[in-house]
Amino acid sequence: MKEIIYNREKVIEYAKKWAYDRNPQYYDFDNVGGDCTSFASQCIYAGVKVMNYSKQNGWYYISGNNKSPSWSGVEFLYNFLTQNKSVGPYGYDVEQNKIELGDIAQLSFDGNKFSHSLVIVKIQDKKEFLEQTTKRKIDINKQIMRIDETINDKELLQKEYVARNEQLSLEKKIFSMRILAKIMEEEKKKKKEELEKLNRIMNPQNFVKYQKELEEKHKYLEVLNSKNDEKELEKLKIKLQELFLKMLKIKIKKTETKQEIEKIIYDFRYYLLLPYNHEKKVYEIESIKRIINEVLEVIINKAIDFKVLEKISENNETNNEVLKNIFKVRIIKLEKAYLKITKEKDKYFVQIFDENIFEERIEIQKPVDLNIKLNKKIPIWG
C-alpha cells in the first residue's frame, strides 16, 4: 500500500482559513453534539486527501447523514487514528513536548472523558500564554460587570429576559425575571471562579504545576508518516482482551436464565471468531488461550446446568474438551447442529455438522465416562 506524506502545511492553512467561518461543504454539528471533531477531521483530510469508506471502522464524510462516527465523534476519531491499519491517516499518543504543528489534541474537562478535539496550529511559550491569560481576565471582568449592571437595572433585566427567551424553545423558557436574576447570579459565580483560577495560574509558582496538570488531562495524537509502535499496541490489545474476558466470567457466573446463557454462547462464539489481526482469529492467540479456556469452561458448565447444551459425559473435563469446539465452527444455528465422537486406532475425534456444513474432524483427548455412544450422531442443543 502506497504511503502518502501528511501535509502539515495544508492542515494549518485549512484550519486558519475556516476556524472563524464555516466551509459550506460540511454540515454544522454544533447543535447535535458539537462540531469540533468534524472540523479536526476536515483539517486532517486537507493534509491527506484520502478517506476510509469502511462502514464499520472507517473515517469518511459524504453528507451530514452519511458519515462515519469517527468523523465527528471524539473517542471514535481517536480509536480510528490509533487503530487504523488500512486506508487513510493513522497516529498514536505522544507526550506534550513532542507535539508538532498539524497534530490533533483531545481534551478532557473532567479528568475522565475526552470530549473536545482541536488542531495544533501554534505552540505557545510562557510569555504568550500569560498575555492571552491576561486578555481572558479582562474579558471575564467585563462580563461580570455587565451581569451586575443587568441584575440591578430593571429595564436591562427586562431586555435580557426577552432576548434570552426568544432564543429558547418553549419547554426551556425562563419563567420570570426573578428566576433570570438567579440564573445570572450563578453565571457570575462561575465567572468569578474562573477568574480566581486564572489568577492562581499567573502566579509564577503555580505556572509549572498547571502545565503538568494540563499534560495529565490532555491526550495528544501525532498524525504520522512512520509506522506505529507495534509492540506497545500489541500489549494494549492483549490487556484489553484479558480485561474483557475477566468481566465476562463474572457476568456468566451471575447468569440466572436459560435465555441469558444461550445469548452468551452466541456472543462469545462471535467474539472468538473475530479477526485479531491479518493472520489469526481471537481464539488462535496464544497469550490469551488460557483465560479463553477458563471462560469456555464456565460457559459450558453453566449451559449444561441449564440444559442448553447436551451433557456428553459425567466428567467435566471431557464435556469441556468436546463442547468447546462448537465455539469455533461456522454453523449458523447451533440449535440444529449435531456432533459425533469417533475413534481411529488410539485417537479420538469430534465432528460437528448440520444439514449444510460438515466441519473437519478435531482431535480430542480420550473421553471419559461418556453418556453417548461412539460413532453416533447426537444433537448439541439440550
C-alpha positions as CSV (number, residue, x, y, z in Angstrom):
1,M,0.0,0.0,0.0
2,K,1.4,3.4,-1.0
3,E,2.0,5.8,1.9
4,I,1.1,9.4,1.5
5,I,3.0,12.1,3.4
6,Y,0.9,14.0,5.9
7,N,1.0,17.6,4.6
8,R,1.1,19.7,7.9
9,E,1.2,23.0,6.0
10,K,-2.1,22.2,4.3
11,V,-3.6,21.2,7.6
12,I,-2.7,24.5,9.2
13,E,-3.7,26.5,6.2
14,Y,-7.2,24.9,6.2
15,A,-7.5,25.4,10.0
16,K,-6.7,29.1,9.8
17,K,-8.9,29.7,6.8
18,W,-12.1,28.1,8.3
19,A,-11.6,28.4,12.1
20,Y,-13.8,31.5,12.3
21,D,-16.0,30.7,9.3
22,R,-17.8,27.6,8.0
23,N,-16.9,25.5,5.0
24,P,-20.3,25.1,3.3
25,Q,-19.3,21.7,2.0
26,Y,-19.7,20.3,5.5
27,Y,-22.7,20.1,7.9
28,D,-22.7,22.1,11.1
29,F,-22.8,19.7,14.0
30,D,-22.9,22.4,16.7
31,N,-26.4,21.7,17.6
32,V,-26.0,17.9,17.6
33,G,-23.2,17.3,20.0
34,G,-20.6,19.7,18.7
35,D,-18.6,20.5,15.6
36,C,-15.0,20.4,17.0
37,T,-14.2,16.8,15.8
38,S,-15.7,17.3,12.4
39,F,-13.5,20.4,12.0
40,A,-10.5,18.4,13.1
41,S,-11.3,15.7,10.6
42,Q,-11.7,18.3,7.9
43,C,-8.2,19.6,8.7
44,I,-6.7,16.1,8.7
45,Y,-8.4,15.4,5.3
46,A,-6.8,18.6,3.9
47,G,-3.4,17.1,4.8
48,V,-4.0,13.6,3.4
49,K,-6.8,13.8,0.8
50,V,-7.8,10.2,1.5
51,M,-10.8,8.8,3.3
52,N,-11.5,5.3,4.5
53,Y,-15.0,4.3,3.4
54,S,-15.3,1.1,5.5
55,K,-18.8,1.1,7.0
56,Q,-17.7,-0.5,10.3
57,N,-14.3,1.0,11.1
58,G,-13.9,3.8,8.5
59,W,-13.3,7.5,8.5
60,Y,-15.3,9.4,5.9
61,Y,-17.8,12.2,5.2
62,I,-20.3,12.2,2.3
63,S,-23.1,14.3,3.9
64,G,-24.4,15.2,7.4
65,N,-26.5,12.0,7.4
66,N,-23.9,9.8,5.7
67,K,-20.6,9.8,7.6
68,S,-18.6,7.6,9.8
69,P,-18.9,8.0,13.7
70,S,-15.1,8.7,13.6
71,W,-15.6,11.8,11.5
72,S,-17.4,13.8,14.3
73,G,-17.0,11.7,17.5
74,V,-14.1,12.5,19.8
75,E,-13.5,8.9,21.0
76,F,-14.3,7.4,17.6
77,L,-11.7,9.6,15.9
78,Y,-9.1,8.6,18.5
79,N,-9.9,4.9,18.0
80,F,-9.8,5.2,14.2
81,L,-6.4,7.0,14.2
82,T,-4.7,4.8,16.7
83,Q,-6.1,1.5,15.3
84,N,-6.2,2.1,11.6
85,K,-4.0,-0.2,9.6
86,S,-5.8,0.3,6.3
87,V,-6.5,3.2,4.0
88,G,-6.4,6.8,5.5
89,P,-4.5,8.6,8.2
90,Y,-3.2,6.9,11.4
91,G,-1.4,8.1,14.5
92,Y,-0.5,7.4,18.2
93,D,-0.3,9.1,21.6
94,V,2.7,11.4,22.2
95,E,3.9,13.4,25.2
96,Q,3.2,17.1,25.2
97,N,6.8,18.0,24.5
98,K,6.7,16.0,21.2
99,I,3.7,17.6,19.6
100,E,4.1,19.2,16.2
101,L,2.0,21.7,14.2
102,G,-0.8,19.9,12.5
103,D,-1.2,17.3,15.2
104,I,-4.6,16.6,16.9
105,A,-5.1,17.3,20.6
106,Q,-8.1,15.9,22.6
107,L,-9.1,17.5,25.9
108,S,-10.8,16.2,29.0
109,F,-12.6,18.8,31.1
110,D,-13.4,16.4,34.0
111,G,-10.2,14.4,34.0
112,N,-12.0,11.2,32.8
113,K,-13.8,11.5,29.5
114,F,-12.2,13.2,26.4
115,S,-14.8,15.5,24.9
116,H,-13.1,18.0,22.7
117,S,-10.8,17.8,19.6
118,L,-8.6,20.6,18.3
119,V,-5.8,21.1,15.8
120,I,-2.4,22.4,16.8
121,V,-1.7,25.4,14.7
122,K,0.6,27.2,17.1
123,I,2.8,26.2,20.1
124,Q,2.9,28.9,22.7
125,D,5.7,29.9,25.0
126,K,5.2,31.1,28.6
127,K,5.1,34.8,27.6
128,E,2.4,34.3,25.0
129,F,0.4,32.2,27.4
130,L,0.4,34.8,30.1
131,E,-0.5,37.6,27.6
132,Q,-3.6,35.6,26.5
133,T,-4.5,34.8,30.1
134,T,-4.4,38.5,30.9
135,K,-6.7,39.2,28.0
136,R,-9.1,36.5,29.2
137,K,-9.1,38.0,32.7
138,I,-10.1,41.4,31.2
139,D,-12.9,39.8,29.2
140,I,-14.3,38.0,32.3
141,N,-14.2,41.1,34.4
142,K,-16.2,42.9,31.7
143,Q,-18.8,40.0,31.7
144,I,-19.1,40.2,35.5
145,M,-19.7,44.0,35.4
146,R,-22.3,43.5,32.7
147,I,-24.1,40.9,34.8
148,D,-24.1,43.2,37.8
149,E,-25.5,46.1,35.8
150,T,-28.2,43.9,34.3
151,I,-29.3,42.4,37.6
152,N,-29.5,45.9,39.2
153,D,-31.4,47.6,36.4
154,K,-35.0,46.5,35.8
155,E,-35.0,47.8,32.3
156,L,-31.8,46.0,31.3
157,L,-33.1,42.8,33.1
158,Q,-36.4,43.0,31.1
159,K,-34.4,43.3,27.8
160,E,-32.2,40.4,28.8
161,Y,-35.3,38.3,29.8
162,V,-36.9,38.9,26.4
163,A,-33.7,38.4,24.4
164,R,-33.0,35.0,26.1
165,N,-36.5,33.7,25.8
166,E,-36.5,34.5,22.1
167,Q,-33.6,32.0,21.7
168,L,-35.1,29.2,23.9
169,S,-37.6,26.5,23.0
170,L,-41.0,26.5,24.8
171,E,-40.0,23.9,27.4
172,K,-36.8,25.7,28.2
173,K,-38.1,29.3,28.5
174,I,-37.3,31.2,31.7
175,F,-40.5,31.6,33.8
176,S,-39.8,35.0,35.3
177,M,-37.3,37.9,35.6
178,R,-36.7,36.8,39.2
179,I,-35.6,33.4,38.0
180,L,-33.4,35.0,35.4
181,A,-31.7,37.1,38.1
182,K,-30.9,33.9,39.9
183,I,-29.5,32.3,36.8
184,M,-27.3,35.3,36.1
185,E,-26.1,35.3,39.7
186,E,-25.0,31.7,39.2
187,E,-23.3,32.7,35.9
188,K,-21.4,35.4,37.8
189,K,-20.3,33.0,40.4
190,K,-18.8,30.7,37.8
191,K,-17.1,33.7,36.1
192,K,-15.5,34.6,39.4
193,E,-14.3,31.0,40.0
194,E,-12.7,31.1,36.5
195,L,-11.1,34.4,37.3
196,E,-9.7,33.1,40.6
197,K,-8.3,30.1,38.8
198,L,-6.6,32.3,36.2
199,N,-5.1,34.5,39.0
200,R,-3.6,31.3,40.5
201,I,-2.2,30.2,37.2
202,M,-0.5,33.5,36.6
203,N,1.4,33.1,39.9
204,P,4.9,32.0,38.8
205,Q,5.0,29.3,41.4
206,N,1.8,27.8,40.1
207,F,2.5,28.0,36.4
208,V,4.7,24.9,36.2
209,K,2.2,23.0,38.3
210,Y,-0.6,24.0,36.0
211,Q,1.5,22.9,33.0
212,K,1.9,19.4,34.4
213,E,-1.8,19.2,35.1
214,L,-2.5,20.0,31.5
215,E,-0.2,17.3,30.4
216,E,-2.1,14.8,32.5
217,K,-5.5,15.9,31.2
218,H,-4.6,16.2,27.5
219,K,-4.3,13.4,25.1
220,Y,-2.2,14.2,22.1
221,L,-2.3,12.3,18.8
222,E,0.5,12.7,16.3
223,V,-0.5,12.0,12.8
224,L,2.5,10.2,11.4
225,N,4.3,9.2,8.3
226,S,6.1,6.3,10.1
227,K,4.6,3.0,11.4
228,N,3.0,2.6,14.9
229,D,4.9,1.1,17.8
230,E,3.6,-2.4,17.2
231,K,4.9,-3.9,20.4
232,E,3.1,-1.3,22.6
233,L,-0.1,-1.6,20.6
234,E,0.0,-5.4,21.0
235,K,0.4,-5.1,24.7
236,L,-2.6,-2.8,24.9
237,K,-4.7,-5.2,22.8
238,I,-3.8,-8.2,25.0
239,K,-4.6,-6.2,28.1
240,L,-8.0,-5.3,26.7
241,Q,-8.8,-8.9,25.8
242,E,-7.8,-10.1,29.3
243,L,-10.0,-7.4,31.0
244,F,-13.0,-8.2,28.7
245,L,-12.6,-12.0,29.4
246,K,-12.4,-11.5,33.2
247,M,-15.5,-9.3,33.2
248,L,-17.3,-11.9,31.1
249,K,-16.5,-14.6,33.6
250,I,-18.1,-12.6,36.3
251,K,-21.2,-12.0,34.1
252,I,-21.6,-15.7,33.3
253,K,-21.4,-16.7,37.0
254,K,-24.3,-14.3,37.7
255,T,-26.4,-15.6,34.8
256,E,-29.8,-16.8,36.1
257,T,-31.8,-17.8,33.0
258,K,-31.6,-20.2,30.1
259,Q,-32.1,-17.3,27.6
260,E,-29.2,-15.4,29.0
261,I,-26.7,-18.3,28.7
262,E,-28.0,-19.0,25.1
263,K,-27.2,-15.4,24.2
264,I,-23.8,-15.6,25.8
265,I,-22.9,-18.7,23.8
266,Y,-23.6,-17.0,20.5
267,D,-22.0,-13.7,21.5
268,F,-18.8,-15.4,22.8
269,R,-18.6,-17.6,19.7
270,Y,-18.8,-14.4,17.6
271,Y,-16.1,-12.8,19.6
272,L,-13.7,-15.8,19.3
273,L,-14.2,-15.9,15.5
274,L,-13.3,-12.2,15.1
275,P,-10.1,-11.5,13.2
276,Y,-7.5,-10.4,15.8
277,N,-5.0,-9.4,13.1
278,H,-4.4,-10.2,9.4
279,E,-3.4,-13.7,10.2
280,K,-5.2,-15.1,13.2
281,K,-8.6,-15.1,14.8
282,V,-9.1,-14.2,18.5
283,Y,-9.2,-17.9,19.7
284,E,-5.9,-18.6,18.0
285,I,-3.9,-16.0,20.1
286,E,-1.6,-17.9,22.3
287,S,-1.2,-15.3,25.1
288,I,-5.0,-15.4,25.9
289,K,-5.7,-19.1,25.3
290,R,-5.6,-19.9,29.0
291,I,-8.2,-17.3,30.0
292,I,-10.3,-18.1,27.0
293,N,-10.4,-21.8,28.1
294,E,-11.4,-20.7,31.6
295,V,-14.3,-18.7,30.2
296,L,-15.3,-21.6,28.0
297,E,-15.3,-24.0,31.0
298,V,-17.6,-21.6,32.9
299,I,-20.0,-21.2,30.0
300,I,-20.2,-24.9,29.2
301,N,-20.8,-25.9,32.9
302,K,-23.5,-23.3,33.2
303,A,-25.1,-24.3,29.8
304,I,-25.2,-27.9,30.9
305,D,-26.8,-27.0,34.2
306,F,-29.5,-25.0,32.3
307,K,-29.9,-27.9,29.8
308,V,-28.9,-25.6,27.0
309,L,-26.1,-28.0,25.9
310,E,-26.2,-31.7,25.9
311,K,-24.3,-33.4,28.7
312,I,-21.8,-35.5,26.8
313,S,-20.1,-37.1,29.8
314,E,-20.2,-37.3,33.6
315,N,-16.7,-36.0,33.6
316,N,-16.4,-32.1,33.4
317,E,-13.1,-32.2,31.6
318,T,-14.5,-34.4,28.9
319,N,-17.5,-32.1,28.5
320,N,-15.2,-29.1,28.1
321,E,-12.8,-30.9,25.7
322,V,-15.7,-31.9,23.4
323,L,-18.1,-28.9,23.6
324,K,-15.5,-26.1,23.4
325,N,-15.2,-26.9,19.7
326,I,-18.7,-25.6,19.0
327,F,-17.3,-22.1,19.5
328,K,-15.0,-22.5,16.5
329,V,-17.5,-23.7,13.9
330,R,-19.1,-21.8,11.0
331,I,-22.6,-23.4,11.6
332,I,-25.1,-20.5,12.0
333,K,-27.8,-22.2,14.1
334,L,-26.3,-24.3,16.9
335,E,-29.8,-25.5,17.8
336,K,-29.7,-27.5,14.6
337,A,-26.2,-28.8,15.0
338,Y,-25.0,-32.3,15.8
339,L,-21.8,-33.8,17.0
340,K,-20.3,-37.3,16.7
341,I,-17.3,-38.7,18.6
342,T,-15.2,-41.3,16.6
343,K,-12.2,-43.4,17.3
344,E,-9.5,-44.4,14.9
345,K,-6.8,-46.7,16.3
346,D,-5.8,-44.9,19.5
347,K,-7.0,-41.4,18.6
348,Y,-10.4,-39.8,19.3
349,F,-12.1,-37.1,17.1
350,V,-15.1,-34.9,17.4
351,Q,-17.1,-33.9,14.3
352,I,-19.7,-31.1,14.3
353,F,-22.1,-30.6,11.5
354,D,-25.6,-29.6,10.4
355,E,-27.5,-30.3,7.2
356,N,-25.4,-27.9,5.1
357,I,-22.0,-27.7,6.8
358,F,-19.6,-30.6,7.7
359,E,-16.8,-29.3,9.9
360,E,-13.4,-31.0,9.7
361,R,-12.6,-33.6,12.4
362,I,-10.9,-32.2,15.5
363,E,-8.7,-34.5,17.6
364,I,-9.5,-34.6,21.3
365,Q,-8.1,-36.3,24.3
366,K,-9.5,-39.6,25.3
367,P,-13.1,-39.1,26.6
368,V,-14.1,-40.4,30.0
369,D,-17.4,-41.6,31.3
370,L,-19.3,-40.8,28.1
371,N,-23.1,-40.6,28.2
372,I,-23.2,-41.2,24.4
373,K,-22.0,-43.9,22.1
374,L,-19.1,-43.6,19.7
375,N,-19.9,-43.0,16.1
376,K,-23.4,-41.9,17.0
377,K,-24.8,-38.5,15.9
378,I,-26.4,-36.6,18.7
379,P,-27.9,-33.0,18.9
380,I,-25.7,-30.4,20.6
381,W,-28.5,-28.3,22.0
382,G,-30.1,-29.8,25.0
